Amino acid sequence: MNEQFKTASHDLPVGPELEEFMRVGWLDSGSDAERDAVAEWTPLRRKRLHEAFPGERLLIPAGTFKQRSNDQFYRFRPHSAYTWLTGDQAPEGVLVIEPGGDSVLYMRPRLERHDNDRMYGEFWVGRRPTLRETSQRLGIETRHIDELHPSGRSADDPLLAAVLSELRLVKDEWEVAQIEEAIAITTRGFEDVVRALPRAGSERALEGVFWSRARLEGNDVGYHSIVAAGAHAAVLHWTENDGPLRDGELLLLDAGAETRTLYTADITRVLPISGRFTPLQRDLYELCRTANDAALAVLKPGRAYRDFHRAAMAVLSDGLVGMGLLSQADADKELYRRWTLCGSGHMLGLDVHDCAQARAQFYLDGVLAEGHVLTVEPGIYFQPDDGLIPAELRGMGLRIEENVLITSDGYRMLSHALPREASAVEAWMDSLA
């Protein structure tokens, strides 16, 4: 090998004496593992998947580490379907559902205590569970990953991926509780942001404030927080979060904490940076809130999924006509979409845009069902360079986003702890100042 391109570890080699010395003197750290609460729910989930593919061998992997640079890797987050079916969050695991319905979890167990492996050794990444401990905790048979025979229908198969999403559309009781926990953490994170707002100075500072709460009480944020002040609020997925905060402008905060079981919230509120809405800001805010109310009013089992979006758009369209931005004829042609831009909600759960691989007939073109958890988030967005609108509207973006559970006769607002009306937002901000 050309010496010019020879590379090596920055650690020194381990000699035989040190290697032998590292093998001895370790205390037993094993113990009986308590059964996770989710283990009461996962067998039924696996049974439903087996029934959708009778007689087939199914493989659902957790996924592997993603390299960031050199020997650095991003913090691991497993595939949502894998966690939903097993409760496990470890990298490289593979759930196998055999043709007869039996389930086996293949995983990489704890190495010997002295093993100095950088990827899996205890010195480097902490203690991994043994196969026995995982089996006790999750209530499933476990085997070493080296014993896996990778034949069968895998989760990258489009049909299996679609069915996995469709099975996850209706949340069970345990899942609803996890989402409610995510919302509670998120609510406290929003309160933290409001407290920090007078002295923050920048979007980035507020992003850090919310992240601290998400990381302290949960696993992380469920998605990149949108902390959009001024004209940044007109960018639907603004995540640069590098702008200043200016009195007189609005702050659009779209953020959600992810629980340690990996369920996320997804809530948006619009806050006047000064603590008070201007008359124009208040009018636009209440227009969005009225559209949100109209969307909520149609939520119940059996309604077409897209009906709540249509209800919200009817309100926003009328508002734009009333502002003189559109004629009714143009509104009937859906030209209002120049300023509404996107759909008014999505499913929510283990992923912020949950169950996204479900086939349209079961989701977007389907009907609402008891146990669906979704966001309701109509918004209005005036771009800073839009020459078709008055100058005072340019660079304003408003969205109110709620998280709701479809019940047997309607819906239950899960994000109820955060204020909705403009006057309530102001009073809430005053109380936290």
C-alpha positions in Angstrom: 0.0 0.0 0.0 1.2 3.5 -0.8 2.4 5.0 2.5 1.0 8.4 1.4 -2.6 7.1 1.8 -2.1 4.8 4.8 -4.6 5.6 7.6 -4.9 4.4 11.2 -6.9 4.8 14.4 -5.9 7.7 16.7 -6.0 5.1 19.5 -2.8 3.3 20.3 -2.6 -0.5 19.7 -3.6 -2.8 22.6 -0.9 -5.2 23.6 -1.5 -8.8 24.9 -0.9 -7.9 28.5 -3.5 -5.1 28.4 -5.9 -7.2 26.5 -5.7 -9.9 29.2 -6.0 -7.4 32.0 -9.1 -6.0 30.5 -10.8 -9.4 30.6 -10.9 -9.7 34.3 -12.5 -8.1 37.3 -15.9 -7.1 35.9 -18.9 -7.3 38.2 -22.1 -8.9 37.0 -24.5 -6.1 35.8 -27.3 -8.4 34.6 -30.8 -8.4 36.2 -34.3 -9.4 35.5 -35.9 -6.9 33.2 -39.4 -5.5 33.9 -42.0 -6.0 31.2 -42.6 -2.8 29.2 -46.2 -1.6 29.2 -46.3 -1.6 25.4 -45.7 -5.4 25.4 -49.4 -5.8 26.3 -50.3 -4.3 22.9 -47.7 -5.5 20.4 -48.8 -9.1 20.1 -52.2 -8.0 18.7 -50.4 -5.7 16.3 -48.2 -8.5 15.0 -51.3 -10.8 14.8 -53.1 -8.2 12.6 -50.1 -7.9 10.3 -49.8 -11.7 10.0 -53.5 -11.9 9.1 -52.9 -9.4 6.3 -50.2 -11.7 4.8 -51.2 -15.3 5.8 -48.6 -17.9 5.1 -45.9 -15.4 4.3 -42.6 -14.8 6.1 -42.3 -11.1 6.9 -39.2 -9.1 7.9 -39.4 -5.7 9.5 -36.0 -4.1 10.3 -35.2 -1.4 12.7 -32.6 0.1 10.4 -29.0 0.9 11.1 -26.8 3.8 12.1 -26.4 6.6 9.6 -22.9 8.0 9.3 -22.5 11.7 10.0 -18.7 11.9 9.3 -15.8 9.6 9.7 -16.5 7.5 12.9 -19.3 9.7 14.0 -23.0 8.6 13.6 -26.3 10.3 14.1 -28.3 9.4 17.2 -30.2 6.3 16.1 -34.0 6.4 15.7 -35.7 3.1 14.6 -38.2 2.6 11.8 -41.6 3.5 13.2 -43.3 0.3 12.1 -40.6 -1.8 13.8 -41.1 0.0 17.1 -44.8 -0.2 16.7 -44.7 -4.0 16.3 -42.0 -4.7 19.0 -41.5 -1.8 21.4 -37.8 -2.1 20.7 -35.6 0.9 19.8 -32.2 -0.7 19.3 -30.4 -0.5 16.0 -30.1 -3.4 13.6 -32.9 -5.5 15.0 -35.1 -7.4 12.6 -38.6 -8.6 13.5 -39.5 -11.8 11.7 -43.1 -13.0 11.5 -43.1 -16.6 10.4 -45.6 -18.1 8.0 -47.5 -19.7 10.9 -47.7 -16.5 12.8 -44.9 -16.9 15.4 -42.7 -13.9 15.9 -38.9 -13.7 16.6 -36.8 -10.7 17.2 -33.3 -11.0 15.8 -30.9 -8.5 17.4 -27.3 -7.8 18.2 -27.0 -8.5 22.0 -24.5 -7.3 24.5 -20.9 -8.0 23.8 -18.5 -9.4 26.4 -17.7 -6.6 28.9 -14.1 -6.4 27.8 -14.8 -6.0 24.1 -13.4 -2.7 22.9 -15.5 -2.5 19.7 -16.2 1.1 18.9 -19.7 0.5 17.4 -21.0 -1.9 20.0 -18.6 -2.1 22.9 -19.8 -1.0 26.4 -16.8 1.3 26.9 -17.9 3.3 23.8 -21.7 3.3 23.6 -22.9 2.0 26.9 -24.5 -1.3 27.9 -26.6 -3.2 25.5 -29.2 -5.6 26.8 -28.8 -9.4 26.6 -31.1 -11.5 24.5 -32.7 -12.7 27.6 -33.3 -9.2 29.0 -34.9 -8.0 25.8 -37.1 -11.1 25.7 -38.3 -10.4 29.2 -38.9 -6.7 28.6 -40.7 -7.0 25.3 -42.4 -10.4 25.7 -41.0 -11.9 22.5 -38.6 -14.6 21.5 -35.1 -13.2 20.7 -32.2 -14.7 18.7 -28.8 -13.4 17.7 -28.8 -11.4 14.5 -26.2 -13.7 13.0 -28.9 -16.5 12.9 -31.2 -14.5 10.7 -32.1 -16.0 7.3 -33.1 -12.9 5.3 -35.6 -14.5 3.0 -39.2 -13.3 2.9 -41.2 -10.2 2.2 -39.4 -7.2 3.7 -40.6 -3.8 4.7 -39.2 -2.2 1.6 -41.9 -4.0 -0.3 -44.5 -1.4 -1.3 -47.5 -3.5 -0.3 -46.1 -4.4 3.1 -45.1 -0.8 3.7 -48.6 0.4 2.8 -50.3 -2.2 5.0 -48.1 -1.3 7.9 -49.1 2.3 7.6 -52.8 1.4 7.3 -52.7 -0.8 10.4 -51.3 2.1 12.3 -54.0 4.6 11.3 -56.3 3.8 14.2 -54.5 4.4 17.5 -55.0 2.0 20.5 -55.5 3.3 24.0 -51.8 3.0 24.9 -50.8 5.1 21.8 -53.3 7.8 22.6 -51.8 8.1 26.1 -48.3 8.5 24.6 -49.5 11.2 22.2 -51.1 13.0 25.1 -47.8 12.9 27.0 -46.1 14.3 24.0 -48.6 17.1 23.9 -48.2 17.9 27.6 -44.4 18.2 27.1 -45.0 20.4 24.1 -47.3 22.6 26.0 -44.7 23.2 28.6 -42.2 23.9 25.9 -44.4 26.5 24.4 -44.7 28.1 27.9 -40.9 28.1 28.1 -40.7 29.9 24.8 -43.2 32.6 25.8 -41.3 33.2 29.1 -38.0 33.5 27.1 -39.5 35.7 24.3 -38.8 39.1 25.8 -35.1 38.5 26.1 -34.4 35.9 23.4 -33.6 38.2 20.5 -33.5 35.5 17.8 -35.4 32.5 16.4 -32.4 30.3 17.2 -32.5 31.2 20.9 -36.2 30.1 21.0 -35.5 26.9 19.1 -33.0 26.0 21.8 -35.4 26.8 24.6 -38.0 24.4 23.2 -35.4 21.8 22.4 -34.3 21.8 26.0 -37.8 20.9 27.2 -38.2 18.2 24.6 -34.9 16.7 25.5 -35.3 17.0 29.2 -38.7 15.3 29.4 -38.9 13.3 26.2 -36.5 11.8 23.6 -36.1 14.8 21.4 -38.1 17.0 19.1 -40.4 15.0 16.9 -39.3 17.1 13.8 -37.3 20.2 13.1 -39.0 23.1 15.0 -40.3 25.9 12.9 -39.5 29.1 14.7 -40.6 31.7 12.1 -40.6 35.4 12.9 -41.9 38.1 10.5 -41.8 37.1 6.9 -40.3 33.7 7.7 -43.7 32.7 8.8 -44.8 32.7 5.1 -42.3 29.8 4.5 -44.3 26.6 5.2 -41.3 24.6 6.5 -39.0 27.3 7.7 -36.3 25.5 9.8 -33.2 27.7 9.4 -34.4 29.6 12.5 -31.7 32.2 12.1 -33.7 35.4 12.0 -34.2 38.2 14.5 -37.2 38.9 16.7 -38.7 42.3 16.2 -41.5 44.0 18.2 -44.6 44.6 16.1 -44.1 41.4 14.2 -45.6 37.9 14.7 -43.8 34.7 15.6 -45.1 31.4 14.2 -44.0 28.5 16.4 -44.6 25.0 15.0 -43.0 22.4 17.3 -43.6 19.1 18.9 -41.8 17.0 21.5 -41.2 13.3 21.0 -41.7 11.0 24.0 -39.2 8.4 25.0 -41.6 5.9 23.3 -41.2 8.0 20.1 -44.7 9.4 19.8 -44.8 13.1 18.8 -47.0 16.1 19.1 -47.3 18.8 16.3 -48.8 22.1 17.5 -48.6 25.6 16.0 -49.4 28.9 17.7 -48.9 32.5 16.4 -47.6 34.9 19.0 -47.3 38.7 18.9 -43.7 39.3 19.8 -44.6 42.5 21.7 -47.4 40.6 23.5 -50.2 42.4 21.7 -51.7 41.9 18.2 -52.1 44.9 16.0 -55.7 45.4 14.7 -54.7 43.9 11.3 -52.8 41.0 12.9 -55.8 40.3 15.1 -58.2 40.2 12.1 -56.0 37.8 10.2 -55.5 35.6 13.3 -59.2 35.4 14.0 -59.8 34.5 10.3 -57.5 31.6 10.7 -59.0 30.6 14.0 -62.5 30.7 12.5 -61.3 28.5 9.6 -59.9 26.1 12.2 -63.2 26.1 14.1 -65.0 25.3 10.9 -62.7 22.4 10.2 -63.1 21.0 13.7 -66.9 21.2 13.4 -67.1 18.5 10.7 -64.8 16.0 12.5 -66.6 12.7 13.2 -66.4 9.1 12.2 -67.7 8.4 8.7 -67.0 11.9 7.3 -64.7 12.0 4.3 -61.1 12.7 5.4 -60.8 15.8 3.1 -64.1 17.4 4.4 -62.3 19.3 7.2 -59.9 20.8 4.8 -62.8 21.9 2.5 -64.6 23.5 5.5 -61.5 25.5 6.4 -60.9 26.6 2.8 -64.5 27.9 2.5 -63.9 30.2 5.4 -60.5 31.4 4.2 -61.8 31.8 0.7 -64.7 34.0 1.9 -62.2 36.0 4.0 -60.0 36.7 1.0 -63.0 37.7 -1.1 -64.1 40.0 1.8 -60.6 41.6 1.8 -60.9 42.4 -1.9 -58.1 40.1 -2.9 -60.3 37.8 -5.0 -63.6 37.9 -6.7 -66.1 35.2 -5.9 -65.6 33.8 -9.4 -61.9 33.5 -8.8 -62.5 31.9 -5.5 -64.7 29.3 -7.1 -61.8 28.5 -9.3 -59.7 27.8 -6.2 -57.4 30.7 -6.8 -57.4 31.3 -3.1 -54.8 28.6 -2.9 -52.2 31.2 -3.8 -52.5 32.2 -0.2 -53.4 28.9 1.6 -50.9 26.7 -0.3 -51.2 23.4 1.5 -53.6 20.9 3.1 -55.1 21.5 6.4 -53.9 18.5 8.4 -52.5 15.0 8.5 -52.3 11.9 10.7 -50.1 12.0 13.8 -48.4 9.4 15.9 -45.0 7.8 15.8 -44.2 10.1 12.9 -45.2 13.7 12.6 -46.8 12.9 9.2 -47.9 9.5 10.3 -48.9 6.6 8.1 -47.8 8.4 5.0 -47.4 5.3 3.0 -51.0 4.2 3.4 -52.9 3.9 0.2 -55.2 6.8 -0.7 -58.4 4.9 -0.4 -57.6 4.2 3.3 -56.4 7.6 4.2 -56.5 10.8 2.0 -59.5 9.6 0.0 -61.0 7.6 2.8 -63.1 8.4 5.8 -62.4 9.3 9.4 -62.7 6.6 12.0 -62.8 6.4 15.8 -59.2 6.3 17.0 -57.7 8.5 14.3 -55.3 11.2 15.7 -54.7 14.1 13.3 -53.7 17.7 13.1 -56.1 20.5 12.0 -54.0 23.4 10.8 -55.4 25.7 8.1 -53.2 28.7 7.5 -52.9 31.8 5.4 -49.6 33.0 3.9 -48.8 36.3 2.3 -45.4 36.2 0.6 -43.1 39.3 1.1 -42.7 39.7 -2.7 -46.4 39.3 -3.6 -47.3 42.3 -5.7 -51.0 41.4 -5.9 -51.7 42.2 -2.3 -51.5 45.4 -0.2 -48.0 46.2 1.2 -49.3 45.9 4.8 -50.1 42.2 4.2 -46.8 41.2 2.7 -44.6 38.9 4.8 -47.3 37.7 7.1 -48.0 34.0 7.8 -50.5 32.6 10.2 -51.4 29.1 11.2 -53.2 27.6 14.2 -52.6 23.9 14.6 -54.5 21.5 16.9 -54.1 17.8 17.7 -57.4 15.9 17.9 -58.6 12.4 18.5 -61.6 11.2 16.6 -64.2 9.7 19.1 -67.3 7.7 18.6 -69.5 10.8 18.2 -67.1 13.5 17.2 -63.6 14.5 18.4 -61.6 15.3 21.5 -59.2 18.2 21.5 -55.9 17.0 22.8 -54.1 20.3 22.5 -56.7 22.1 24.6 -54.2 23.5 27.2 -52.9 26.1 24.7 -55.1 29.1 24.0 -56.8 29.6 20.6 -58.5 33.1 20.6 -56.4 36.2 20.1 -57.4 37.7 23.4 -56.7 34.4 25.2 -53.3 34.3 23.6 -52.5 37.8 24.9 -53.7 37.0 28.4 -51.7 33.7 28.4 -48.6 35.6 27.4 -49.2 38.2 30.1 -49.6 35.5 32.7 -46.2 34.0 31.8 -44.3 37.2 31.3 
